[in-house]
Amino acid sequence: MKRTDKPCECCGRMMKNVWSRTKYCPTCAKEKEREWKRRRNEKRKARAHALPVVQSASKADAELRRIVRLADLAGRSYGYQVAAMEGRL
């Protein structure tokens, strides 16, 4: 890369002796960085709120025990019972 003089894409102020890939002056760069961080944070929060709610351990444990009990009554293994319940057999 080489150094060059070029205008800031945001405010148009001339930047002297900057790398050729530099887009913004230091003032605008800080402003843009704050904006990018804010936008990224909003997206992250939106994804966090959209995640499904996980069952509590006691509910999942109770469901597991129920399936094991059904498998025992039917004389099947747990895996075979789950496959049968899901219609894969």
N, C-alpha and C positions, 0 to 999 in steps of 0.2 A: 504494500500500500504506500501511497505517497501523500505528502501534505499539500494542501491547496487552500485557496481563499474561496469561500462560497457563502451564500446567504442562508440564514436559518429558515427552514420550511414553515415554521409557525409564525414568527414575527417579522421575518425578512431582514433582520439585522445582519450585517456582514461579519462573518467569522474569519479571522486571519490565521493562517498557518495551522489548519486543523486536518485530521485524517480525512481522506476522500470519502469514507463511508459515514462520517458524522452528519447527522440530519438537523439537530437542534442546538441552539446556543445553551450555555450552562443554565441560564434562568428558565428557559422553556423546557429543558431536559428534566429539571426537578419537578416542574409542573406536570409534565407528561407522565413521569414515573409515579407521582401521587395518583394521577387519574387511572393509570394501568393497575396499580395496586388496589385501588378502590373497586374497580370493575372486577378484578380477579377475586377479591374478597366477597363481593356480592354473588358471583357465580358459585363460589365454594359454599357459601351459606345456603343458597338455593338448592344445591345438590344435597347438602346435609339434611335439609327439611324434607326432601323428596324421598329419602331412603325409607324402606319399609320398617315398621316397628317390629323388633325381634320379640318373640315370646319369652316370657320369664322362664327361668330354669325349671321351676316347679311344674309349669304347664307342659313343657317339652318332656320332662321326666315322666309325668303322668301319662302322656300319650305313648311314650316308649314302653312303659310298664303294661299299658292296655294291649298293645300289639304283641308283646311277649306272652301275655296271658292267653290271648287268642291263639297264638302259635302253639303253645303248650296244649291247649284243649284240642286243637286239630292234629296234633302230632307232627307239626312241621317245624322247620328252623325259622328263625326270625327273618332272614333274607327271603326265604321262599314265601313266607306269609306276606311280607311287604309286596313282593312281586305279584302275588295273587290278588291282593287288595287293589293294586294299581292296574290290574287287568293285563299284565304282561305275560300271563300263563294261559 
